[in-house]
Amino acid sequence: MAHSDKLAEYLLELLAPLGPVSARRMFGGARLFHGGTMFGLLAREEVFFKVGEANRADYEAAGEAPFSYGTKHGEHVLTSYWRCPPELLDDPDELRDWARKAVAAALAAAKAKPKRTRKPPP
């Protein structure tokens, strides 16, 4: 079993009280979902949660940074997901609080997106 699988299993156990939380593999990590809403990423053995206006200050105060990865064109920063403070993995109640805020940020972002309309075929 890969380390990221163990981390995902551990997180799913800790976050179970939140309700329908699941992990889906992607590239070398996983995506975290609450119901059908993506609220987290697991990458490089680190946890990244969805950030919005309501919870960004928590991450900044903790000295954390947004998710980034290298490409052949340079570094790409995904400002909507920030690294979760590692010490939260040792504090299930606090981790769940941050996860709840991440789910709320993901739901708010989804609600704010304009609805896509399909063009009728020609």
N, C-alpha and C positions, 0 to 999 in steps of 0.2 A: 504494500500500500504506500502511495506517495505521501510525502509530508503534507502537501496541500489537501489531500483527502482526509488525513487525520485532523488537520485544522478545521476543515469544513464540518466533519462529524462532531468535533468538540463545540464549535459554534452553534450547530443545530441543536445540540443538547442544552447549551446555555440559553438559547433563544426560544426554546420550545414553549415557555409560558406566554409568548407573544401571540401564539396561534399558528396558522399555516405557513411556517418558514421552510424554505427548501433551498438547495444548492444545485446549480447546474454547471457542469464543466465548461470551461472555455480556455483555449490556448494552454497555458501552463497553470491555470488557476481555476477559479470558479466565480459564478455570479450568485448573489443571495437575493431571494425573492420572498416577499410576504404576500401570499395570495399570488396574483399575477404581476405584482409591482416589484421591479428591481430596485433594491435599496443598498446593495453592497457589492464589493468586489474582494476577492482573495487573490493576491498576486505577490510573488516573491516572498511567500510566507508572512505576509502582512495583510491586515484587514483595512479596507477603505469603505467608508460609509457615505451615502448621499448627503450633500450639504446644500442648504438653501439660506435665505436671509435670516431665518429664525434660529439656525444653529451654527452658522459659520464662525461666530465669535468664540464659541466653545473650543473649536479646533485651533483658532488663532491663539487663544489664551493658553492652550496646552502646548504651543510651539510646533504644531503639526503642519504638514504641507499637502498640497493637492497631489493626486496620482499623476505620475508622468512615466513616459517610456521613450526609449530611443528609436528613431527611424533612420533610414539612410539620408534623410533630409534634415536631421537634427532631433532635438528633444521636443516631444509633444506633451503638453500639459492638459489634463482633463480637470478643469476647475470645479466640476460638479461632484467629484468624489475626493475626499480627503482621508489621509491616514488616521486610523483610530489609535489613540494612545495605547501602547502595548500593555500598560499596567491594568487596563480595563479587562483584559482576559483573566485576571486574577480576582476580579470583583464583579460577579454575575449581575447583581442588582444595578450597578452603575452601567455596565455594558448594555443591559436591556433598556435602560433609560436613553442612552445614546442611540441605540437601534430604533427605539420608538420615534425619536426625533428624526432619524434618517428616513424612516417609512413615511412620516408626515411630510418631509421635504420632497420625497419622491412623488407622493400623491399630489402635492401642491404644484410641482413642476409639470406633472401629467395634465392636471386641470388647466394650467396656464397655456399649454400648447394649443395652437389653433387646430381645429378639426380639419382633417384632410378630406377633401371632396374628390370623388372620382369623376373624371371627365367621361361623358358618354362616348361610346365608340363611334367613329366617323361613319 
